[in-house]
Each structure stands twice: as structure tokens, then as C-alpha cells.
Amino acid sequence: MKKEDLFLGIDIGGTNTVVGLVTGTGEMIGKNTFPTFAGKSIKTFQQNLEKTCLQLVNSRKDHLLGLGIGMPGANSEKGTVFNPVNFVWGDVNLADMIRDQLKLPVFVTNDARASALGEMKFGNAVDLQTFIQITLGTGLGSSFVSRKEIINGNEGIAGEMGHTKIINKNRMCKCGKRGCLETYVSASGVIRTVFELLGSETIDSHMRDLSFNDLSSEAVTSWAEKGDELAQKAYLLTGEILGEKLADFVHIFNPEAIIISGGLAKAGKFLFEPMKHALNENLLPSHKNKTQIRISDPDVNYAVLGAASLVMNNVE
Amino acid sequence: MKKEDLFLGIDIGGTNTVVGLVTGTGEMIGKNTFPTFAGKSIKTFQQNLEKTCLQLVNSRKDHLLGLGIGMPGANSEKGTVFNPVNFVWGDVNLADMIRDQLKLPVFVTNDARASALGEMKFGNAVDLQTFIQITLGTGLGSSFVSRKEIINGNEGIAGEMGHTKIINKNRMCKCGKRGCLETYVSASGVIRTVFELLGSETIDSHMRDLSFNDLSSEAVTSWAEKGDELAQKAYLLTGEILGEKLADFVHIFNPEAIIISGGLAKAGKFLFEPMKHALNENLLPSHKNKTQIRISDPDVNYAVLGAASLVMNNVE
């Protein structure tokens, strides 16, 4: 790898797509975001992606070695995307499609795996052998890493923590099942919890003046910080559910650390204090206090860095 | 390894300890069982173990290369056993203790990991890269294998599936927590379920004449086979709980197969039909029908073979 080599890292989320122009040392020298339009055809997305990439790369095209893409439902072995829950794109070979379109090497992985790769190469997991990475975005992505290797599973579709089942909850998930973890523990889940609480509780709240479609998880966080009790209670419930479920995976996996990233991590203590408490409450004595919780800097997009690192690893 | 080399494989269960004298090709040429007396001091166990080993090995002592031990709560990295749930032995260094006592190389691993090693070397996992191994004995042991490597976790205490939490259940576990999977899905769990059903249902049953302490899971299986509806219902509930929980781990791990061994596996269709149904019901479309269920031959003790293989692998 040469010093002037450049890589595009692309993080396709249910709401927005982030494109980063990255150096071999993990410096993001350019970044742009566009709406994914997950509910529209993939053609729309392809046009927006091409435009954004060309703008970012501009005159530096000769140094660009390729694109790495992280997105939900992606299969790293095949380069395909299988009908991800928040998308209407169906079952497509994204790697082939983008390679044909942009005439560049393209590598694809699951969004949470991209984050795990970024954390391993440049972030909070540089020193870790065995950890769990969780991304709290529109949904909940996860990645299990053992001895510095991401567990892909037999067909590359491991890590679907978002669709494991929560105790005593029956909320409908976009996947068609009920009680999936991400129906509570995600940006969209917190909004759903707020609206259930607006109904079930009598606590006054600034959010009583907002419609469901007008509320964002950022606003819930901001209200929680300003002392809105209902917003705080929504995060309390979210944290308890996450902590209780994480206990299952700490028992199974005995990780050194759990790394949590994504927009919802900005909720800070409102989410993580109840999470840590519930995690500890549900662990065997042998497993208590053996797993660090590391909150990833929300201003660094490790999913983009990790997606870019797919190309770097291939060049090396 | 020479043709005449011999290995002792020891499977310490909550009820019985099985000692097998094994050849390098996995043939068990001698076998003996004694009660573990998990509720008595470890000295009692040590005396019984020494007597049983000496009887089995007899005149072949010169060919014996060492002992491998599988038991709940064992830490393969350290050789220690940390306060296993059904034992009163506390926190001991079992490997050092037995090595000093018998003057032979000793290797220790978790009971479920011993089964997984046995299945990988001689059994149902010879052809598998990525699988989950479950042992349904007095408790529920498990082992997760990715790319032919057992996931030990950071401190060698991974695989505690028995203490993950069941949805909507609150049964007390010997570990001090409530709702642990093994309070239902294990030999002791089935007996507890039978007794709850004797109370909650009005179905007639041959088991209405038995005390809690007189009922064994083998008897429940035998009554189920003879058409006892309550025994069948106990297995139906057990299977449903196991299947629902396994869906979590199939989502996380995307295994080629789940291998199930242990005494409770003798319940056959009464346990495995509802289990398969509940597993399938709870999977994402992308994960349905991707994981085989393999039931291990209950007459082959893969835990003993796997424990013995710890010594073989070290000799090789």
C-alpha cells in the first residue's frame, strides 16, 4: 500500500448512507451523506451513490483503490444482500452491481461487521481478541469477534442479534416476527417506547405535542438531557432490555468487552447506566465484572473506516 | 502416537462420573461408572476416581499416556473448576490436584466442550466447520464451534447456554438466578415440569403415584413412549422452550448444525418435534432451514472420547 492510496468506505443505513474517503492510516479526508431511500428502488440509490462518490474523489481518482460497503443483511462471502428488513431492494448482488457501475473493486459486508472491522483496525478494539460489537442505528446490528476473527457463520449471515427475542415483550417487528430485540433497542425502538409510555403513563412530557412521525431518537435524547422524565423512562426501559439480553451473550461468548456504537449511544448515562445494572443482575457469579463496556465515539464513523478497510486488507 | 497407546477419558456429571479407557482411534476398550457425589467433598471423588482408573487400566499401565477430564464449570486455560452449579467442591485446580494424585499428565475442559471435541474427532461433527453442541444431562451444557475451533471466550468460560434466560419463565435455578434455560431443558428440568403439570393439569398420569425424588427423566421418557399424555406434554413444553431459545443462537451464529447429546435426547420425537417446530417458527426467513439438527447416539459417550482426545492432541 502506498501513502497516497485512497479508499471509499460506504455505510448504508436504513435512513442515510455515509460515504467516506479514507487513507490507509484510517484518516477520513472527505465525507458526504445522502438519504438511502430504502423504500425506493435500488436504481435511485445507485445514482445517488455514484454522484456522491465522484464528487468526493474528484481529481484524486487515480489514487482510488476501491470501494468497501457495509449494510444490513449483506453476505460477505457472496457479495449479496438478502432482503434486509428496512429495505425494499429484495435479494440483490450488490458487489457485482456496484462493480459494473463504477468499474472499481468492490467488497461488501454486513453493517455491524464493518463497524467491528473499523474498531479492530483503528478504534476501540485494537487491543481486543474477543468482543461483541453492537451498532444502535435504525435497527440493531451486531458482530461477534473471537480471537480477532469475525464469526461469519456457515453462510455469512451470523450476528443477527437484532432479531433475537426479548423476554415478556411482543412488539411487532418489520421482519414479520414479534418480540425482536431491535423493536425496542434501536433508534426506532426508542420512539415506539416513548409513544407506548405516552399512552400507559400520566407523566407530563414535551413529547405529548409531537406526532410519531415527527419524533426522532436525537430529540428523545435531547429531552432526556433537559430533564423530561418520560424521555428518561424510555431510555431506562431500553437499557434494561438491552442489559438483560446481553447477559445471554456474555454467558455464551465470555467476551473481554462489548463495544457499542451508533446514534443511540449519544443517550449516554440514560441508556448505559440501566443497561450495565441489568447486565450485572443477570450474570452468573463466574461471569460478573469480566466484560468491559466501551462506548464508541459517535463522531467517528467506524463502519465507514471498516468498510474501507475491506479494500485495504485485499490490497495488502 | 503409537498403536498401543491408551488414554483415559473422564466425564464428570452432576450425578455420575464415567471413566473410559480409549485407544488413539477412539475405540473405548474399557468403561466404568461411579456416583460423583457432587454434594460431598472432593476427597471422596478423588478416592473413587483413583480406584476406578486403576481397575480399568490394570496391567496396561505402561501404555497409558494421560487423563482428560470434562466437567461443568471447568476452565480449559487454567485447569481450574469454578464453583459449578450442581457441585459443592468450590473453586479448585482440578488438573493440578489429579496430576499430583495420579502422577500422570492431566488436561481439563468444560463438559460440553469435551462432547464437542469428541464429536469433532470421532462423531457427528467430523464434517462440520461451524456448529453448536448441546448436552442435555443433569444440567444443560453447550459449546460453540466456529471454523473447527471451540470458542473458549476471554477467560475460558464461554458456552454457558444453560444459564441464558427463558422467555416468560421464572423458575428458580441452583445458580441463584431465575428463568435459566437449564431449569426447564435438562433431565432435572423435565422432572420439575412434570410436577408443575401434575398440579396445573387434570390429565391422569402414572406419575401421580410417584414422589419428586423417585421420578427420573428416563421414567418420564418411558411413560411418554407408553402414551402417558402428561409425560408427552412435559416434553412438548421442554422442546418448545429449547427451540425458541435456539433461534436466538442460530441468528447470532448461523451454524451448519446443532448436535444434541445426553440422556434426555433419548426422549426422541417427543422432545425434538416440538423443538424443531418452535425453532423454525422463530427464525428470520433468511435463517430458516439452514441449520441441521443432529441427534447424537446416546450409546456413544462422546464426552469421554473428547476428554481423552485432549491428551491425544497434546501427544501428537
Chai-1 contact restraints between the chains, C-beta under 6 A:
chainA,res_idxA,chainB,res_idxB,connection_type,confidence,min_distance_angstrom,max_distance_angstrom,comment,restraint_id
A,F82,B,S286,contact,1.0,0.0,6.0,A-B,restraint_1
A,T130,B,N154,contact,1.0,0.0,6.0,A-B,restraint_2
A,S146,B,I151,contact,1.0,0.0,6.0,A-B,restraint_3
A,I151,B,S146,contact,1.0,0.0,6.0,A-B,restraint_4
A,G153,B,F253,contact,1.0,0.0,6.0,A-B,restraint_5
A,G153,B,N254,contact,1.0,0.0,6.0,A-B,restraint_6
A,N154,B,T130,contact,1.0,0.0,6.0,A-B,restraint_7
A,N154,B,N254,contact,1.0,0.0,6.0,A-B,restraint_8
A,N154,B,E256,contact,1.0,0.0,6.0,A-B,restraint_9
A,E155,B,N254,contact,1.0,0.0,6.0,A-B,restraint_10
A,I157,B,N254,contact,1.0,0.0,6.0,A-B,restraint_11
A,I157,B,S286,contact,1.0,0.0,6.0,A-B,restraint_12
A,A158,B,F253,contact,1.0,0.0,6.0,A-B,restraint_13
A,A158,B,N254,contact,1.0,0.0,6.0,A-B,restraint_14
A,E160,B,H251,contact,1.0,0.0,6.0,A-B,restraint_15
A,H163,B,H251,contact,1.0,0.0,6.0,A-B,restraint_16
A,H163,B,L284,contact,1.0,0.0,6.0,A-B,restraint_17
A,T164,B,D248,contact,1.0,0.0,6.0,A-B,restraint_18
A,T164,B,H251,contact,1.0,0.0,6.0,A-B,restraint_19
A,I167,B,I167,contact,1.0,0.0,6.0,A-B,restraint_20
A,C175,B,L284,contact,1.0,0.0,6.0,A-B,restraint_21
A,D248,B,T164,contact,1.0,0.0,6.0,A-B,restraint_22
A,H251,B,E160,contact,1.0,0.0,6.0,A-B,restraint_23
A,H251,B,H163,contact,1.0,0.0,6.0,A-B,restraint_24
A,H251,B,T164,contact,1.0,0.0,6.0,A-B,restraint_25
A,F253,B,G153,contact,1.0,0.0,6.0,A-B,restraint_26
A,F253,B,A158,contact,1.0,0.0,6.0,A-B,restraint_27
A,N254,B,G153,contact,1.0,0.0,6.0,A-B,restraint_28
A,N254,B,N154,contact,1.0,0.0,6.0,A-B,restraint_29
A,N254,B,E155,contact,1.0,0.0,6.0,A-B,restraint_30
A,N254,B,I157,contact,1.0,0.0,6.0,A-B,restraint_31
A,N254,B,A158,contact,1.0,0.0,6.0,A-B,restraint_32
A,E256,B,N154,contact,1.0,0.0,6.0,A-B,restraint_33
A,L284,B,H163,contact,1.0,0.0,6.0,A-B,restraint_34
A,L284,B,C175,contact,1.0,0.0,6.0,A-B,restraint_35
A,S286,B,F82,contact,1.0,0.0,6.0,A-B,restraint_36
A,S286,B,I157,contact,1.0,0.0,6.0,A-B,restraint_37
